[in-house]
Amino acid sequence: MKSHICLRIAVVLAAGTIVGAQGNAEEFARRQFESGQAFMQSGRYTEALKDFQSVIDSFAKSSVADNALLETAQYQLDVIRDPSAAQTSVERLLKEYPDTDSAPMAHILAGRVALAKGRTAADIDAALASFERVPRLFPNNEAVPAAGFYAADALRSVRRTDEALERYRRVSMEFPRASWAARARLGTALCLVTTDRPVRALEELQRVRQQLPDAAESVEALNDATLLYRLYVRAPAQPAYSFSARFPGTEGSKLKDIVGIRIDAGGTLALGHKQGVSVFDVHGKAVRTVAAEEPSAFFLDERGRLVIARKDRLTIERGESTPLAVPQPDGKLRAVEEIPSAAAMTSGARLVADHKGKQVIKVSAAGAYVGKFVGIDAERLALNGLDDVAMIDKDTKTIVVVDRDGKPLTKIPQKGTGYEFDNPVDLAFDAFNHIYVLDRGRASIFVFGPRNKLLTTVTFPEKSAGAFPRASAFALDAAGRIYIYDDRAQGIQVYQ
């Protein structure tokens, strides 16, 4: 009997030891996952991934292993733009952790991966199926409104506008206090402007500001409302734009050979010129200059990095420089020696205007030739959030718009009702996909809305404050303010 009692005590002690070890492992896994989250939030991605991978490899049975996989997949899709890697992580998550708290968002990521790979009918169907699984499998989960929003966005991306509107409205009606409802109303406004209902769009934006005034989406709603008010309410009875001020950082700068202006989501402005690219904060204070001898173009890539085109190559700020070449029929390579414009797609691919070849080519983020995009001698390129591409056709002085696959969408002719292009030199999309065209010959900016209707013309008498008779480049900020570099003014002028 004494031996039996001792054995029972030993078993109890062993069980307690195992439970304790399991508890310690769970706690350590959680701490390492939280460490990865902290690194991720501070932008230290390499260290974050180390922590997440340690959780996945060493603590696969812990309650945070699925979360680590989800964080990894989101990084792969949203930061490094690698849909294939993200798909692998998502598929593993859904196979090994199908009923965890990360599974609903994993289904959403699966749908987003399908959209990142293409916009064919099959891609859209696959994406919608992934989004629709969320309310079916996890009906009370907080990811349900997110799935509804992404389903609507998928439909909007392929111009199924009426269906997108229905889904956006369903999200905003069923989840009025969720941040996804605010995003859905922003999407609704986009659809309403596309279908020529800007006043209704203004009402949706105002609801965002009233219902969720402290949300980040409220700031976007204010910017969007300001833009629409300017174009559709203030104009045409009053000028849509008035001269506001000179951008302080460039006043009297005497910079030469301006090749472009870019403004990022945070308001940081970059100006390309003969000596490189100068960067200014929102107050016009010079932040840095990236030196480059006589660049021909530059852009901000999908990760917000400066990429400079010079001679036959693209160079990433503080990164690699990649030569560009086009295969010829005889098998030899021809260097792309003249690059008047270049831009980044959301996928990470680059579009490069090849002046010598009178075409726009697509290359990978690493500079590898992918193929001919369109056969147009493009003076300037501009992309919107759908990866539609607007181009100034140098030969015909027209604006050509194609989709992300190079298929024609529309064309703004050289002459139309209320306008005639003389020397278009730059162009841009705003948040609602209106197209702005800077015409140096006319000293004007023409703004076109749905169906290429001229909405307004921004121009000033030559000797008045704000005139830009020798404009060479411009950009728009989030609220639709215009920043124009004029050679005569020797700096950037701001209009709002």
ZIQUI-V355815 format. One record per pair of residues at least 12 apart in sequence whose C-alpha atoms are under 10 Angstrom apart, sorted by sequence separation. I is the first residue (numbers start at 1). J is the second residue. If there is no record, write none. Layout:
BEGIN
{{I J} {I J}}
END
This chain:
BEGIN
{{35 47} {36 48} {37 49} {39 51} {52 64} {53 65} {55 67} {56 68} {73 85} {74 86} {94 106} {111 123} {112 124} {114 126} {115 127} {131 143} {132 144} {134 146} {135 147} {151 163} {152 164} {153 165} {155 167} {156 168} {168 180} {169 181} {171 183} {172 184} {173 185} {188 200} {189 201} {192 204} {205 217} {206 218} {208 220} {209 221} {259 271} {260 272} {261 273} {268 280} {269 281} {277 289} {278 290} {296 308} {297 309} {298 310} {305 317} {306 318} {307 319} {309 321} {311 323} {312 324} {313 325} {323 335} {324 336} {325 337} {340 352} {341 353} {342 354} {350 362} {351 363} {360 372} {361 373} {362 374} {378 390} {379 391} {380 392} {381 393} {389 401} {390 402} {399 411} {400 412} {425 437} {426 438} {427 439} {435 447} {436 448} {445 457} {446 458} {472 484} {473 485} {474 486} {482 494} {483 495} {35 48} {36 49} {52 65} {55 68} {56 69} {72 85} {73 86} {76 89} {90 103} {93 106} {94 107} {111 124} {113 126} {114 127} {115 128} {131 144} {134 147} {135 148} {151 164} {152 165} {168 181} {171 184} {172 185} {188 201} {189 202} {205 218} {208 221} {209 222} {227 240} {258 271} {259 272} {260 273} {267 280} {268 281} {269 282} {276 289} {277 290} {278 291} {295 308} {296 309} {297 310} {305 318} {306 319} {307 320} {308 321} {309 322} {310 323} {311 324} {312 325} {323 336} {324 337} {339 352} {340 353} {341 354} {349 362} {350 363} {351 364} {359 372} {360 373} {361 374} {378 391} {379 392} {380 393} {388 401} {389 402} {390 403} {398 411} {399 412} {400 413} {424 437} {425 438} {426 439} {434 447} {435 448} {436 449} {444 457} {445 458} {446 459} {471 484} {472 485} {473 486} {481 494} {482 495} {483 496} {34 48} {36 50} {37 51} {52 66} {54 68} {55 69} {72 86} {73 87} {92 106} {93 107} {111 125} {112 126} {113 127} {114 128} {131 145} {133 147} {134 148} {150 164} {152 166} {153 167} {168 182} {170 184} {171 185} {187 201} {189 203} {190 204} {207 221} {208 222} {258 272} {259 273} {267 281} {268 282} {269 283} {275 289} {276 290} {277 291} {295 309} {296 310} {297 311} {305 319} {307 321} {309 323} {323 337} {338 352} {339 353} {340 354} {341 355} {349 363} {350 364} {351 365} {359 373} {360 374} {361 375} {377 391} {378 392} {379 393} {380 394} {388 402} {389 403} {398 412} {399 413} {424 438} {425 439} {426 440} {434 448} {435 449} {444 458} {445 459} {471 485} {472 486} {473 487} {481 495} {482 496} {33 48} {35 50} {36 51} {37 52} {52 67} {53 68} {73 88} {74 89} {90 105} {91 106} {111 126} {112 127} {131 146} {132 147} {149 164} {152 167} {153 168} {168 183} {169 184} {186 201} {189 204} {205 220} {206 221} {257 272} {258 273} {259 274} {266 281} {267 282} {268 283} {269 284} {275 290} {276 291} {277 292} {294 309} {295 310} {296 311} {301 316} {309 324} {324 339} {338 353} {339 354} {340 355} {348 363} {349 364} {350 365} {359 374} {360 375} {361 376} {376 391} {377 392} {378 393} {379 394} {387 402} {388 403} {389 404} {397 412} {398 413} {399 414} {423 438} {424 439} {425 440} {433 448} {434 449} {435 450} {443 458} {444 459} {470 485} {471 486} {472 487} {480 495} {481 496} {32 48} {33 49} {35 51} {36 52} {52 68} {53 69} {70 86} {73 89} {74 90} {90 106} {91 107} {94 110} {110 126} {111 127} {112 128} {114 130} {131 147} {132 148} {148 164} {151 167} {152 168} {168 184} {169 185} {172 188} {185 201} {186 202} {188 204} {189 205} {205 221} {206 222} {255 271} {256 272} {257 273} {258 274} {261 277} {263 279} {266 282} {267 283} {268 284} {269 285} {270 286} {275 291} {276 292} {277 293} {290 306} {292 308} {294 310} {295 311} {298 314} {300 316} {336 352} {338 354} {339 355} {348 364} {349 365} {350 366} {358 374} {359 375} {360 376} {376 392} {377 393} {378 394} {379 395} {387 403} {388 404} {389 405} {397 413} {398 414} {421 437} {423 439} {424 440} {425 441} {433 449} {434 450} {443 459} {444 460} {468 484} {470 486} {471 487} {480 496} {33 50} {34 51} {35 52} {36 53} {51 68} {52 69} {69 86} {72 89} {73 90} {89 106} {90 107} {110 127} {111 128} {130 147} {131 148} {150 167} {151 168} {152 169} {167 184} {168 185} {187 204} {188 205} {204 221} {205 222} {255 272} {256 273} {257 274} {258 275} {259 276} {260 277} {261 278} {262 279} {263 280} {268 285} {269 286} {270 287} {272 289} {274 291} {275 292} {276 293} {277 294} {291 308} {292 309} {293 310} {294 311} {297 314} {298 315} {299 316} {300 317} {336 353} {337 354} {338 355} {339 356} {345 362} {347 364} {348 365} {349 366} {350 367} {358 375} {359 376} {360 377} {376 393} {377 394} {378 395} {386 403} {387 404} {388 405} {389 406} {396 413} {397 414} {398 415} {421 438} {422 439} {423 440} {424 441} {430 447} {432 449} {433 450} {434 451} {435 452} {442 459} {443 460} {468 485} {469 486} {470 487} {471 488} {479 496} {32 50} {33 51} {34 52} {36 54} {52 70} {71 89} {72 90} {73 91} {90 108} {109 127} {110 128} {111 129} {112 130} {131 149} {132 150} {149 167} {150 168} {152 170} {168 186} {169 187} {185 203} {186 204} {187 205} {205 223} {206 224} {255 273} {256 274} {257 275} {258 276} {259 277} {261 279} {263 281} {269 287} {270 288} {271 289} {272 290} {273 291} {274 292} {275 293} {276 294} {277 295} {290 308} {292 310} {293 311} {298 316} {336 354} {337 355} {338 356} {342 360} {344 362} {347 365} {348 366} {349 367} {350 368} {354 372} {357 375} {358 376} {359 377} {360 378} {375 393} {376 394} {377 395} {379 397} {381 399} {383 401} {386 404} {387 405} {388 406} {389 407} {396 414} {397 415} {421 439} {422 440} {423 441} {424 442} {427 445} {429 447} {432 450} {434 452} {436 454} {443 461} {466 484} {468 486} {469 487} {470 488} {471 489} {474 492} {476 494} {32 51} {33 52} {36 55} {49 68} {52 71} {53 72} {70 89} {87 106} {90 109} {91 110} {108 127} {110 129} {111 130} {112 131} {128 147} {131 150} {132 151} {148 167} {149 168} {152 171} {165 184} {168 187} {169 188} {185 204} {186 205} {202 221} {205 224} {206 225} {255 274} {256 275} {258 277} {263 282} {268 287} {270 289} {272 291} {273 292} {274 293} {275 294} {276 295} {295 314} {335 354} {336 355} {337 356} {338 357} {341 360} {342 361} {343 362} {344 363} {349 368} {350 369} {351 370} {357 376} {358 377} {359 378} {376 395} {377 396} {378 397} {380 399} {381 400} {382 401} {383 402} {384 403} {387 406} {388 407} {389 408} {390 409} {420 439} {421 440} {422 441} {423 442} {424 443} {426 445} {427 446} {428 447} {429 448} {434 453} {435 454} {436 455} {438 457} {443 462} {467 486} {468 487} {469 488} {470 489} {471 490} {473 492} {474 493} {475 494} {476 495} {31 51} {32 52} {33 53} {48 68} {49 69} {52 72} {69 89} {70 90} {73 93} {89 109} {90 110} {107 127} {108 128} {110 130} {111 131} {128 148} {131 151} {148 168} {149 169} {164 184} {165 185} {167 187} {168 188} {184 204} {185 205} {202 222} {205 225} {249 269} {255 275} {270 290} {272 292} {273 293} {274 294} {275 295} {276 296} {277 297} {336 356} {337 357} {342 362} {344 364} {345 365} {350 370} {352 372} {353 373} {357 377} {358 378} {376 396} {381 401} {383 403} {384 404} {388 408} {389 409} {390 410} {391 411} {392 412} {421 441} {422 442} {423 443} {424 444} {427 447} {434 454} {435 455} {436 456} {437 457} {438 458} {466 486} {468 488} {469 489} {470 490} {471 491} {474 494} {32 53} {33 54} {69 90} {89 110} {108 129} {109 130} {110 131} {111 132} {130 151} {131 152} {148 169} {149 170} {167 188} {168 189} {185 206} {186 207} {204 225} {205 226} {250 271} {273 294} {274 295} {276 297} {277 298} {335 356} {336 357} {339 360} {344 365} {349 370} {351 372} {352 373} {353 374} {354 375} {355 376} {356 377} {360 381} {378 399} {383 404} {388 409} {390 411} {393 414} {421 442} {422 443} {424 445} {434 455} {436 457} {467 488} {468 489} {471 492} {29 51} {32 54} {33 55} {49 71} {70 92} {87 109} {88 110} {107 129} {108 130} {109 131} {128 150} {129 151} {148 170} {149 171} {165 187} {166 188} {182 204} {185 207} {186 208} {202 224} {203 225} {272 294} {273 295} {274 296} {276 298} {312 334} {313 335} {334 356} {351 373} {353 375} {354 376} {355 377} {378 400} {390 412} {398 420} {399 421} {420 442} {424 446} {436 458} {467 489} {471 493} {29 52} {32 55} {33 56} {48 71} {49 72} {69 92} {70 93} {86 109} {87 110} {90 113} {107 130} {108 131} {127 150} {128 151} {131 154} {145 168} {148 171} {149 172} {164 187} {165 188} {168 191} {182 205} {185 208} {201 224} {202 225} {272 295} {273 296} {292 315} {312 335} {313 336} {334 357} {351 374} {353 376} {354 377} {355 378} {397 420} {398 421} {412 435} {419 442} {421 444} {444 467} {445 468} {466 489} {31 55} {48 72} {66 90} {69 93} {70 94} {86 110} {87 111} {106 130} {107 131} {108 132} {127 151} {128 152} {147 171} {148 172} {164 188} {165 189} {184 208} {201 225} {202 226} {272 296} {273 297} {311 335} {312 336} {313 337} {353 377} {354 378} {355 379} {376 400} {397 421} {443 467} {444 468} {458 482} {468 492} {29 54} {30 55} {68 93} {69 94} {87 112} {106 131} {107 132} {108 133} {145 170} {146 171} {165 190} {182 207} {183 208} {202 227} {272 297} {273 298} {311 336} {312 337} {313 338} {314 339} {336 361} {353 378} {354 379} {397 422} {399 424} {421 446} {443 468} {444 469} {468 493} {29 55} {49 75} {66 92} {67 93} {83 109} {86 112} {87 113} {104 130} {105 131} {107 133} {108 134} {128 154} {145 171} {162 188} {165 191} {182 208} {199 225} {202 228} {272 298} {291 317} {311 337} {312 338} {313 339} {352 378} {353 379} {397 423} {398 424} {420 446} {442 468} {443 469} {445 471} {467 493} {28 55} {29 56} {45 72} {48 75} {66 93} {83 110} {86 113} {87 114} {104 131} {107 134} {124 151} {127 154} {128 155} {144 171} {145 172} {161 188} {164 191} {165 192} {181 208} {182 209} {198 225} {201 228} {202 229} {271 298} {272 299} {279 306} {290 317} {310 337} {311 338} {312 339} {353 380} {397 424} {419 446} {442 469} {443 470} {444 471} {466 493} {65 93} {66 94} {69 97} {85 113} {106 134} {127 155} {250 278} {270 298} {290 318} {309 337} {310 338} {311 339} {314 342} {324 352} {326 354} {352 380} {353 381} {374 402} {397 425} {399 427} {418 446} {440 468} {441 469} {442 470} {443 471} {465 493} {466 494} {26 55} {29 58} {30 59} {83 112} {84 113} {104 133} {105 134} {125 154} {145 174} {161 190} {162 191} {179 208} {182 211} {199 228} {249 278} {270 299} {277 306} {309 338} {310 339} {311 340} {325 354} {352 381} {373 402} {394 423} {440 469} {441 470} {442 471} {443 472} {445 474} {466 495} {29 59} {34 64} {45 75} {66 96} {67 97} {83 113} {84 114} {104 134} {124 154} {125 155} {145 175} {150 180} {161 191} {162 192} {181 211} {182 212} {198 228} {199 229} {202 232} {249 279} {250 280} {270 300} {277 307} {309 339} {310 340} {324 354} {351 381} {394 424} {439 469} {440 470} {441 471} {28 59} {29 60} {33 64} {37 68} {40 71} {65 96} {66 97} {71 102} {74 105} {82 113} {83 114} {103 134} {104 135} {123 154} {124 155} {144 175} {145 176} {149 180} {153 184} {156 187} {160 191} {161 192} {177 208} {181 212} {186 217} {198 229} {249 280} {277 308} {309 340} {326 357} {351 382} {360 391} {373 404} {374 405} {375 406} {393 424} {394 425} {439 470} {440 471} {29 61} {30 62} {32 64} {33 65} {36 68} {40 72} {65 97} {66 98} {70 102} {74 106} {77 109} {81 113} {83 115} {84 116} {146 178} {148 180} {149 181} {152 184} {156 188} {159 191} {176 208} {179 211} {185 217} {186 218} {189 221} {248 280} {249 281} {276 308} {309 341} {351 383} {373 405} {374 406} {392 424} {439 471} {440 472} {25 58} {26 59} {29 62} {30 63} {31 64} {66 99} {67 100} {69 102} {70 103} {73 106} {83 116} {84 117} {104 137} {124 157} {142 175} {145 178} {146 179} {147 180} {148 181} {149 182} {150 183} {161 194} {162 195} {178 211} {179 212} {182 215} {183 216} {198 231} {199 232} {247 280} {249 282} {251 284} {309 342} {373 406} {374 407} {392 425} {438 471} {439 472} {440 473} {25 59} {28 62} {29 63} {30 64} {33 67} {34 68} {37 71} {45 79} {63 97} {66 100} {67 101} {68 102} {78 112} {82 116} {83 117} {103 137} {104 138} {124 158} {145 179} {146 180} {149 183} {150 184} {153 187} {156 190} {161 195} {177 211} {178 212} {182 216} {183 217} {186 220} {190 224} {198 232} {199 233} {249 283} {250 284} {276 310} {308 342} {372 406} {373 407} {374 408} {392 426} {401 435} {438 472} {439 473} {26 61} {27 62} {29 64} {30 65} {33 68} {36 71} {40 75} {65 100} {66 101} {67 102} {70 105} {71 106} {74 109} {77 112} {81 116} {82 117} {103 138} {104 139} {108 143} {119 154} {145 180} {146 181} {149 184} {152 187} {153 188} {156 191} {159 194} {176 211} {177 212} {182 217} {183 218} {186 221} {189 224} {193 228} {198 233} {247 282} {248 283} {249 284} {250 285} {259 294} {307 342} {326 361} {358 393} {391 426} {392 427} {418 453} {419 454} {438 473} {25 61} {26 62} {27 63} {29 65} {32 68} {36 72} {60 96} {61 97} {64 100} {66 102} {67 103} {70 106} {73 109} {77 113} {105 141} {107 143} {108 144} {111 147} {119 155} {142 178} {144 180} {145 181} {148 184} {149 185} {152 188} {172 208} {176 212} {179 215} {181 217} {182 218} {185 221} {189 225} {247 283} {248 284} {249 285} {250 286} {258 294} {259 295} {260 296} {261 297} {262 298} {263 299} {264 300} {270 306} {272 308} {307 343} {314 350} {325 361} {342 378} {358 394} {391 427} {399 435} {412 448} {416 452} {417 453} {418 454} {438 474} {25 62} {26 63} {27 64} {30 67} {60 97} {63 100} {64 101} {65 102} {66 103} {69 106} {73 110} {101 138} {104 141} {105 142} {106 143} {121 158} {143 180} {146 183} {178 215} {179 216} {180 217} {183 220} {247 284} {248 285} {249 286} {257 294} {258 295} {259 296} {260 297} {261 298} {262 299} {263 300} {307 344} {326 363} {340 377} {341 378} {342 379} {343 380} {344 381} {346 383} {358 395} {390 427} {391 428} {416 453} {417 454} {418 455} {419 456} {437 474} {438 475} {445 482} {458 495} {26 64} {30 68} {33 71} {63 101} {64 102} {99 137} {104 142} {105 143} {108 146} {109 147} {112 150} {119 157} {120 158} {146 184} {149 187} {179 217} {182 220} {183 221} {186 224} {246 284} {247 285} {248 286} {249 287} {256 294} {257 295} {258 296} {259 297} {260 298} {261 299} {262 300} {314 352} {325 363} {340 378} {341 379} {342 380} {343 381} {344 382} {345 383} {346 384} {351 389} {353 391} {390 428} {399 437} {416 454} {418 456} {419 457} {436 474} {22 61} {23 62} {26 65} {29 68} {67 106} {70 109} {77 116} {99 138} {104 143} {105 144} {108 147} {111 150} {112 151} {115 154} {119 158} {145 184} {179 218} {182 221} {257 296} {258 297} {259 298} {260 299} {265 304} {324 363} {339 378} {340 379} {341 380} {342 381} {343 382} {344 383} {345 384} {346 385} {355 394} {389 428} {390 429} {412 451} {413 452} {418 457} {436 475} {445 484} {22 62} {66 106} {73 113} {101 141} {103 143} {104 144} {107 147} {108 148} {111 151} {264 304} {339 379} {340 380} {341 381} {342 382} {343 383} {345 385} {346 386} {347 387} {389 429} {411 451} {412 452} {436 476} {101 142} {102 143} {105 146} {109 150} {297 338} {298 339} {302 343} {303 344} {339 380} {340 381} {341 382} {345 386} {346 387} {388 429} {410 451} {411 452} {412 453} {101 143} {104 146} {105 147} {108 150} {112 154} {115 157} {296 338} {297 339} {298 340} {299 341} {300 342} {301 343} {302 344} {312 354} {324 366} {325 367} {326 368} {327 369} {345 387} {410 452} {412 454} {104 147} {108 151} {111 154} {296 339} {297 340} {298 341} {299 342} {300 343} {301 344} {302 345} {303 346} {309 352} {322 365} {323 366} {324 367} {325 368} {326 369} {344 387} {345 388} {443 486} {262 306} {295 339} {296 340} {297 341} {298 342} {299 343} {300 344} {301 345} {302 346} {322 366} {323 367} {324 368} {325 369} {326 370} {327 371} {345 389} {380 424} {382 426} {383 427} {384 428} {385 429} {295 340} {296 341} {297 342} {298 343} {299 344} {301 346} {302 347} {303 348} {321 366} {322 367} {323 368} {324 369} {326 371} {379 424} {380 425} {381 426} {382 427} {383 428} {384 429} {385 430} {388 433} {390 435} {392 437} {426 471} {430 475} {431 476} {296 342} {297 343} {302 348} {320 366} {321 367} {322 368} {326 372} {343 389} {360 406} {379 425} {380 426} {381 427} {382 428} {383 429} {384 430} {385 431} {425 471} {426 472} {427 473} {428 474} {429 475} {430 476} {431 477} {436 482} {438 484} {440 486} {301 348} {302 349} {379 426} {380 427} {381 428} {382 429} {383 430} {384 431} {385 432} {386 433} {425 472} {426 473} {427 474} {428 475} {429 476} {430 477} {431 478} {301 349} {302 350} {379 427} {380 428} {384 432} {385 433} {424 472} {425 473} {426 474} {427 475} {428 476} {430 478} {431 479} {432 480} {301 350} {384 433} {425 474} {426 475} {427 476} {430 479} {431 480} {341 391} {383 433} {384 434} {430 480} {299 350} {314 365} {384 435} {429 480} {430 481} {314 366} {315 367} {314 367} {382 435} {313 367} {297 352} {297 353} {346 404} {345 404} {302 365} {301 365} {259 340} {260 341} {259 341} {297 380} {341 426} {260 380} {261 426} {260 426} {259 426} {272 473} {271 473} {227 430} {228 431} {231 434} {271 474} {227 431} {228 432} {271 475} {227 432} {270 475} {224 430} {269 475} {224 431} {223 431} {224 432} {269 477} {267 476} {268 477} {267 477} {220 431} {261 472} {262 473} {263 474} {266 477} {267 478} {260 472} {261 473} {262 474} {263 475} {264 476} {265 477} {266 478} {258 471} {259 472} {260 473} {261 474} {262 475} {263 476} {264 477} {265 478} {258 472} {259 473} {260 474} {261 475} {262 476} {263 477} {264 478} {269 483} {271 485} {240 455} {241 456} {243 458} {257 472} {258 473} {259 474} {260 475} {261 476} {262 477} {263 478} {231 447} {240 456} {241 457} {242 458} {243 459} {239 456} {240 457} {241 458} {242 459} {243 460} {231 449} {239 457} {240 458} {241 459} {242 460} {236 455} {239 458} {235 455} {236 456} {239 459} {245 465} {246 466} {263 483} {81 302} {235 456} {236 457} {243 464} {244 465} {245 466} {262 483} {271 492} {80 302} {81 303} {235 457} {243 465} {244 466} {261 483} {79 302} {80 303} {232 455} {242 465} {243 466} {261 484} {78 302} {79 303} {231 455} {232 456} {242 466} {243 467} {260 484} {261 485} {78 303} {231 456} {260 485} {230 456} {259 485} {159 386} {258 485} {157 385} {158 386} {258 486} {118 347} {157 386} {258 487} {116 346} {117 347} {156 386} {157 387} {255 485} {257 487} {116 347} {157 388} {256 487} {261 492} {255 487} {254 487} {254 488} {256 490} {250 485} {254 489} {255 490} {247 483} {252 488} {253 489} {254 490} {255 491} {244 481} {246 483} {247 484} {252 489} {253 490} {254 491} {194 432} {244 482} {245 483} {246 484} {247 485} {251 489} {252 490} {253 491} {193 432} {194 433} {241 480} {242 481} {243 482} {246 485} {250 489} {251 490} {252 491} {253 492} {192 432} {193 433} {194 434} {241 481} {242 482} {250 490} {251 491} {252 492} {190 431} {191 432} {193 434} {241 482} {250 491} {251 492} {190 432} {249 491} {250 492} {251 493} {189 432} {190 433} {246 489} {248 491} {249 492} {250 493} {247 491} {248 492} {158 403} {246 491} {247 492} {248 493} {246 492} {247 493} {245 492} {246 493} {247 494} {245 493} {246 494} {230 479} {231 480} {244 493} {245 494} {246 495} {230 480} {243 493} {244 494} {245 495} {227 478} {228 479} {230 481} {243 494} {244 495} {245 496} {226 478} {227 479} {228 480} {242 494} {243 495} {244 496} {196 449} {226 479} {227 480} {241 494} {242 495} {243 496} {196 450} {223 477} {224 478} {225 479} {226 480} {227 481} {241 495} {242 496} {194 449} {195 450} {196 451} {223 478} {224 479} {225 480} {226 481} {240 495} {241 496} {193 449} {194 450} {195 451} {222 478} {223 479} {224 480} {240 496} {193 450} {194 451} {222 479} {223 480} {220 478} {221 479} {223 481} {219 478} {220 479} {219 479} {83 347} {81 346} {82 347} {81 347} {82 348} {230 496} {80 347} {81 348} {78 346} {80 348} {81 349} {78 347} {227 496} {77 347} {226 496} {81 365} {119 404} {118 404} {119 405} {118 405}}
END
